[in-house]
Amino acid sequence: MVKGIIDRFKGKFAVVEIGGITKDFPKSIFPKSASVGDVAEIIGEKVKVTGALLEQR
């Protein structure tokens, strides 16, 4: 399992930040309700969105 934050959507990809590094995943494996800032748990070809992570910078 990989856990990260959805950073943005770029064409057919969802860009997810994992440990400070971004990685592209196929947008098609994400639920339609997924949005920028949501926490995503990625297990193979399945994604569970657990909600937004509030972070102060």
N, C-alpha and C positions, 0 to 999 in steps of 0.2 A: 504494500500500500504506500502511496505517495500522497502527502498532504501539502497543499499550497493555497495561495490566494490568486484568484483570477485577476490578472493585471489589465488585460484588454482583449478585444476580439479583433482579429486581423484576417479579413477574407474568410477562408474556410478553416481558420485556426483560432483556438483559444490560447492566449499566452498566459501561462501560470507561473507565478514566482514561488520558487521552492528554495528555501534557505538562502535567499539573496540572489539566486540565479534564475533567469527566466527560461522556460522551455515551452515549445509549441506542441499542442495536442490537437487532434482533429475536433473541430467544433461539433461535429455530428454525434460524438459520444457524450456530450453535455446535455443536461435537461434544458428544454426551451426556457425555463424560468431562471436559469443561471444568469447572473449579471456581474459586472465589474465590482470587485471588493468582496465577493462571496468566497468562503472557504470551500475548497473542493477536495474530496477524498477520491483519489484515482486508483482503481484496482483493475489492472489489465485494460479491458475495453469498456469498463463501467465507471461512471462518475456519480458520486453522491455529493450534493451541495448542502452544506450544513449552515449556511447563513453568512452574514457579513462579519468580518473581523474589524473591530474598532481599534484603531491604532493612532496614537499621537506621535507626530514627527517633529 
